[in-house]
């Protein structure tokens, strides 16, 4: 499974960004997609997930501001982020759980999101 992430960048507080993750290889074995983020010196935190049936879940800080979606035809997972704040500054990682003999996590390379005050 390979990922190609895009959409990160610099935005002012209150602004919006849309992150995209195009997935190739083994997509039929993916059980769910997610986004995580990691700030310098902090652990990687879960942001949101979407499963094959389209059910979504969000971390408390993301509820009402972030929306995860999936375009199955394009094998793309997106994260629309609104009302961004400086504390949202982090590297955002695309994530997928791939089912084989075991369920294994795969990670994208990450994309930087910087929110200025």
C-alpha positions in Angstrom: 0.0 0.0 0.0 1.4 3.4 -1.0 0.3 6.8 -0.1 0.6 10.2 -1.7 -0.3 13.0 0.6 -1.0 16.6 -0.3 -2.6 19.8 0.8 -0.6 20.9 3.8 0.7 24.4 4.1 0.6 27.7 6.0 -2.7 29.2 7.0 -3.8 32.0 9.4 -5.9 31.2 12.4 -9.5 30.8 11.5 -8.6 29.5 8.0 -9.2 26.2 6.3 -7.1 23.5 4.6 -8.0 20.3 2.9 -5.6 17.4 3.1 -5.7 14.6 0.6 -4.2 11.1 0.5 -4.3 9.0 -2.7 -3.8 5.3 -2.0 -2.5 2.7 -4.4 -1.9 -1.0 -4.1 -3.9 -3.4 -2.0 -6.8 -1.0 -1.6 -9.3 -3.9 -1.5 -7.7 -5.1 1.8 -8.0 -1.8 3.6 -10.5 -1.9 6.4 -10.4 1.7 7.5 -8.6 4.9 6.8 -7.5 7.5 9.3 -5.6 10.7 9.9 -3.2 11.3 12.8 -1.1 14.3 13.7 2.1 14.9 15.6 3.5 18.2 17.0 7.2 18.6 17.8 8.0 16.9 21.1 4.6 15.3 21.4 3.1 11.9 20.7 1.2 11.1 17.5 -2.5 11.7 18.1 -5.5 10.2 16.3 -7.6 12.8 14.5 -10.3 10.9 12.6 -11.2 7.7 10.8 -13.6 6.4 8.2 -14.4 2.7 7.6 -15.4 0.9 4.4 -19.1 1.5 5.0 -18.5 5.3 5.5 -18.9 5.4 9.2 -16.7 8.2 10.7 -15.3 9.0 14.1 -13.4 12.0 15.4 -11.2 13.0 18.2 -12.9 15.5 20.5 -10.7 18.4 19.2 -11.7 17.6 15.7 -15.5 17.4 16.2 -17.4 20.1 14.4 -14.3 21.5 12.7 -12.8 18.6 10.7 -14.5 16.3 8.2 -13.0 13.0 6.9 -14.3 11.7 3.6 -13.4 9.0 1.1 -13.7 8.9 -2.7 -13.7 5.1 -3.5 -13.5 5.7 -7.2 -10.3 7.8 -6.8 -8.9 5.8 -3.9 -8.6 9.1 -2.1 -9.2 10.0 1.5 -9.5 13.6 2.5 -9.5 15.7 5.7 -11.3 19.0 5.4 -10.2 21.3 8.3 -11.9 24.5 9.3 -11.5 27.1 12.0 -7.9 26.1 12.3 -6.0 27.4 15.4 -2.3 27.5 16.2 -2.6 24.4 18.3 -3.6 22.5 15.2 0.0 23.0 13.9 1.5 19.6 13.3 2.6 17.0 10.7 -0.6 15.2 9.6 -0.3 11.5 8.6 -2.6 9.4 6.5 -3.1 6.0 7.9 -4.8 2.7 6.8 -5.4 -0.6 8.4 -4.7 -3.4 5.9 -6.1 -6.9 6.5 -4.0 -9.9 5.7 -3.2 -12.8 8.1 -3.2 -9.9 10.6 -4.4 -6.4 10.4 -1.4 -4.2 9.8 -1.1 -0.3 9.9 0.4 1.6 7.0 1.4 5.3 7.2 1.9 8.1 4.7 4.9 10.3 4.8 3.1 13.2 6.5 2.3 16.7 5.4 3.0 19.8 7.4 0.2 22.1 8.6 1.2 25.4 10.2 -1.4 27.8 11.6 -0.2 31.3 12.4 -1.8 33.5 15.0 
